[in-house]
């Protein structure tokens, strides 16, 4: 892996760690049909943090592990900001990590 890929992997791990710290990490996956939504971010079947855990993070990790091409742009921060501002938890650090991820992907691909 190249340096940027290590940085991306570190950010993915940091996002997971922060989600766990905030108790936004689920132990049981959602029902398979909820993951098959055709709506962006599975917005009709999952909460944003569930989409991060069960769709986004595994997909990004799979791309890295298999040496596949990463997206050339990422802009999930606005939805993350909106979603986490609706929750009672202080997600400032998580939002910073997501913003850093967006910037790193968009800058380096």
JODA-V21927 format. One record per pair of residues at least 4 apart in sequence whose ideal C-beta (glycine too) atoms are under 8 Angstrom apart, sorted by the first residue. I is the first residue (numbers start at 1). GAP is how many residues later the second one is. D is the distance in Angstrom with one decimal. If there is no record, write none. Layout:
BEGIN
I & GAP & D
I & GAP & D
END
This chain:
BEGIN
1 & 4 & 3.9
1 & 5 & 5.7
1 & 8 & 7.3
1 & 63 & 6.9
1 & 66 & 7.7
2 & 4 & 7.5
3 & 4 & 6.5
4 & 4 & 6.4
4 & 100 & 6.9
4 & 104 & 4.5
5 & 4 & 6.3
5 & 59 & 5.9
5 & 65 & 7.6
6 & 4 & 6.3
7 & 4 & 6.5
7 & 97 & 5.9
8 & 4 & 6.4
8 & 52 & 7.2
8 & 56 & 6.5
8 & 62 & 7.0
8 & 93 & 7.2
8 & 96 & 6.1
8 & 97 & 7.0
9 & 4 & 6.5
9 & 52 & 7.7
9 & 55 & 5.6
10 & 4 & 6.2
11 & 4 & 6.3
11 & 86 & 6.1
11 & 89 & 6.0
11 & 90 & 4.7
11 & 93 & 6.6
12 & 4 & 6.6
12 & 45 & 5.8
12 & 48 & 5.6
12 & 49 & 6.1
12 & 52 & 7.7
12 & 89 & 7.5
13 & 4 & 6.2
14 & 4 & 6.2
14 & 83 & 5.2
15 & 4 & 6.3
15 & 37 & 7.0
15 & 42 & 6.8
15 & 79 & 6.8
15 & 82 & 5.0
15 & 83 & 6.6
15 & 86 & 6.9
16 & 4 & 6.4
16 & 9 & 7.1
16 & 37 & 7.7
16 & 41 & 6.1
17 & 4 & 6.4
18 & 4 & 6.3
18 & 75 & 5.5
18 & 76 & 4.5
18 & 79 & 6.0
19 & 5 & 4.4
19 & 6 & 4.7
19 & 30 & 6.3
19 & 33 & 6.8
19 & 34 & 6.6
19 & 75 & 6.6
20 & 4 & 7.7
20 & 5 & 4.3
22 & 67 & 5.1
22 & 68 & 7.9
22 & 69 & 6.3
22 & 72 & 6.4
23 & 66 & 7.5
24 & 25 & 4.3
24 & 29 & 7.7
24 & 65 & 7.3
24 & 67 & 8.0
24 & 70 & 7.8
25 & 28 & 6.1
26 & 4 & 7.8
26 & 24 & 6.6
26 & 27 & 6.3
26 & 28 & 7.8
29 & 6 & 7.7
29 & 25 & 5.7
30 & 4 & 4.2
30 & 5 & 6.2
30 & 15 & 7.4
30 & 16 & 6.2
30 & 20 & 6.2
30 & 24 & 6.2
31 & 4 & 7.8
32 & 4 & 6.6
33 & 12 & 7.7
34 & 8 & 6.8
34 & 11 & 4.1
34 & 12 & 5.9
35 & 7 & 6.6
35 & 10 & 7.6
35 & 11 & 7.6
35 & 19 & 6.2
35 & 20 & 6.5
37 & 5 & 4.1
37 & 6 & 7.6
37 & 7 & 5.5
37 & 8 & 4.5
37 & 9 & 7.3
39 & 4 & 5.0
39 & 5 & 4.5
39 & 6 & 7.5
41 & 5 & 7.5
41 & 7 & 6.5
41 & 10 & 4.9
41 & 14 & 7.9
41 & 35 & 7.8
41 & 38 & 6.3
42 & 4 & 4.2
42 & 8 & 7.7
42 & 9 & 5.0
42 & 13 & 6.2
43 & 5 & 7.9
43 & 8 & 7.7
46 & 4 & 4.0
46 & 5 & 4.7
46 & 8 & 7.1
46 & 9 & 7.6
47 & 4 & 7.3
47 & 36 & 7.1
48 & 4 & 6.5
48 & 31 & 6.1
48 & 32 & 6.4
48 & 35 & 3.6
48 & 36 & 7.5
49 & 4 & 6.4
49 & 34 & 7.1
49 & 35 & 7.8
50 & 4 & 5.8
51 & 4 & 5.0
51 & 5 & 6.1
52 & 4 & 4.9
52 & 5 & 6.0
52 & 28 & 7.8
53 & 4 & 6.0
54 & 4 & 6.8
55 & 4 & 6.2
56 & 4 & 6.3
56 & 20 & 7.2
57 & 4 & 6.2
58 & 4 & 6.1
59 & 4 & 6.6
60 & 4 & 6.6
60 & 10 & 7.7
61 & 4 & 6.0
62 & 4 & 6.0
62 & 6 & 7.6
63 & 5 & 4.5
63 & 6 & 7.3
63 & 7 & 5.6
64 & 4 & 7.9
64 & 6 & 7.5
70 & 35 & 6.4
70 & 39 & 5.6
71 & 34 & 5.9
71 & 38 & 6.7
72 & 33 & 7.6
72 & 34 & 7.5
72 & 37 & 4.2
73 & 32 & 6.8
73 & 33 & 5.0
73 & 36 & 7.4
74 & 27 & 6.5
74 & 28 & 4.7
74 & 31 & 4.0
74 & 32 & 5.9
75 & 27 & 5.8
75 & 31 & 7.4
76 & 4 & 5.6
76 & 22 & 6.1
76 & 25 & 7.7
76 & 26 & 6.3
77 & 4 & 6.0
77 & 18 & 7.1
77 & 21 & 5.3
77 & 22 & 4.7
77 & 25 & 4.9
78 & 4 & 6.5
79 & 4 & 6.0
80 & 4 & 5.9
80 & 14 & 7.6
80 & 15 & 5.9
80 & 18 & 4.7
81 & 4 & 6.1
81 & 14 & 5.8
82 & 4 & 7.0
83 & 4 & 7.3
84 & 5 & 7.4
84 & 7 & 3.7
84 & 10 & 6.6
84 & 11 & 6.1
85 & 6 & 7.9
87 & 4 & 6.7
91 & 4 & 5.5
92 & 4 & 6.5
93 & 4 & 6.6
94 & 4 & 6.5
95 & 4 & 6.2
96 & 4 & 6.3
97 & 4 & 6.5
98 & 4 & 6.6
99 & 4 & 6.4
100 & 4 & 6.1
101 & 4 & 6.3
102 & 4 & 6.0
103 & 4 & 5.8
104 & 4 & 6.0
105 & 4 & 6.0
END
